[in-house]
């Protein structure tokens, strides 16, 4: 049985990503979440975004994104627990890792 590997990147989203997040939000029939945002890219394509502050998410409804959204919400919750609330800002480093189909549940957040 062959294993298919896909590159998944979780990263901070910035002003350059605003148009893509707005497009995803429109597809999802929602408003774009409040910044700061984390995003999930698969093979370089942004498919989901979540607000670090509120946990609100948007995702491409034409792609399999449930696991991506869960992963983003988990990471955002972890960041809220460690981030000083007074600043409203955070710094993270995106990471890429090849994963096989169905292996998202096995990913573990990198230690900061």
N, C-alpha and C positions, 0 to 999 in steps of 0.2 A: 504494500500500500504506500503510495507516494504522499509525502507531507508537503503541503503548500505553505510557504512562509509569506507573511505580509508585514510590511514595516508600519508600525504604529508609533506616532509621536504625540506626546502630551506636552503642551507648551503654553506659556503666557501669550495672550493675544493683545495686540496693540492697535493703534489708529490705522495702520495699513491693512488690518484684517476687518475693519468695520463694514465695508461693502459686502464681504463674503458672509459675515455674521447676519447682516440685514437680509441678505438673500435667503439664507437658511431659515431665519425667523419667519420670513414671508411664506416659504414653502410649508413651514410647520404651523402656519396660521396663528402666530404669536408675535409679540414685540421682542426686540433684541433684549437680552438680559443686561442688567446693570453692571458696569465695569467696576473693578478689574475682572477679566475673563480668563479662563483656561479653555484651551481647545484641544480636540482630538483630531489628528490627521491620520488617514490611512493612505499609504502610498503617495503622500504629499498633498492629498485632497482633504480640506477641512470638512468634517462631517457633523461635528457637534461642538457646542460651546456651553459653558456653565459659568455663572457669576460666582466668584469666590466669596463675595460678601453675602449673597442671599441663597445660593444653591439653585436658583432658577436656571433651567436649561432649555436649549433649543437644539433640534437635531434634524438632519435631512430625512424626511419621511419616506424617501424612495431608496434608502439604504438600510442595511441592518445596523442599527445604532443603539439598541437597548443596552448592550453590554458597555459600549463606549460611554454612554450617558451615566450609567452606574459608576463606572470607573472615575469619570470626571467629578461626579458628586462626592464620591468617597475622598478623592484627593483634595477637593475644595474644603470639605469638612475638616480634614486633617490640618490644612493650612489655617483655617479659622481658629482652630484650637491652639496654634503656635504663634499666630500673628498678633502683635499688639493692636488692639481695636482702635486706639486713639488715632493712629496714623492713617488707617484706611488704605494702606499700600502694602504690597508684598513683593518679594523677589524670589523667583524660582528659576531653575534651570531645566529646560526641556530635555527629554531623553528619547532616543530611538531604540527600539528593540524589535528584532524579528520575532513574530509570533505565528503559530499555526492556527488554523481555523478551530474555534472552540477552546482556545487556550487563554482567553482574556481573563477568566476567573483565576488562573494561576499566576497572574502578574502580582508582584509585590512592589509597593512604593520604595524608591531609593531613599536611603537615610540621608538626611541633610547634613 
